[in-house]
Amino acid sequence: MVQDESKGEVVAASAAPREKKPNFFARIALFIRQVFAELRKVVTPTRQELGKYTAVVLGFVVVMMALVYGLDALFVWVTTIVFGIPA
């Protein structure tokens, strides 16, 4: 273990020289190749799966809306009790 002088961090000592960083255009080309490789892994859902996922998302949204509405109504009731209704 060797201490890095610039940041003061402890790093592993290595006798191997660092690889030279590729030029700007080579890095862009590598990035684009990696993007296409990842896009090939994407699986499109079937029509039935898409319907199930849509129903789950809409159900979750409805439940969260009900929760927020319930908390809002509760807080309105509590503030009305605490501060009273102005005459």
N, C-alpha and C positions, 0 to 999 in steps of 0.2 A: 504494500500500500504506500502510495506517495501522496503528499499534499499538493493540490493544485495551487500555484502561487497567485494566480490572478483572482480567484474567488475564495481561496482558503478552504476548499472542499477536499475531502479525502477521496482519491480515485485509485483504481487498480493500475499498477505499473505494467506497461506493455512494451516489449522490445520491438514489436512489429510496427512499421511506419504506417501512418494514417493514409487511407486511400484518398487520392486526389478527387475533389468534388467536380462532377461533370459541369460543362458550361451551361449557360442559361437555356439555350434552345434544346439541349439534350434533356435537361430536367423537365421542360415543358412537354416534350415528346413522351418521356417516361410517365409523367402524370396522366396524359391523355390515354396511353396504353393501359394504365392501371384503372382508369375510369371505365373504359370499355370492358376490361376483364371483370370488374365488379358488376357492371350492368348485365353481363351474360349470366350472372348468378341469380338475378331477380326472377322470381316465380310469380306469374300472374294468377290471381285467384280465380276459381271457377265461378260460374254464375250463382250457384248455391252458397258458396263460401262468401261471396260478395254480399249477398242478401243477409246472411247471418251477421257479418261484420257490421253492416249498416244498421241492422236492428239493435245490436249490442250498443253501438255508439249512440243511437237515438234514445235508447232506453236509459243509458247512463246520463245523457244530457237532461232528460226529463226528471230523473231522480235528483240530480244536482240542482235543477231549477226549483224543485219542490223543497229541497233542503234550504236553499237560500231564501225562498219565500217564507218558509216557516221561521227561520231565524230573524228575518226582517220583521215579521208580524210580532214575534216574541219581544224584540227590542223596542218596537213601537209601544207595545203594551207596558213594558217595564218603565220606559221613559214617561209614559202617561201617568203611571202610578207614582213614580218618584217626583216628578215636577208638577203634576196636576194639569188640568185643562184650563187654559186662560179664559177668563170670563169676558 
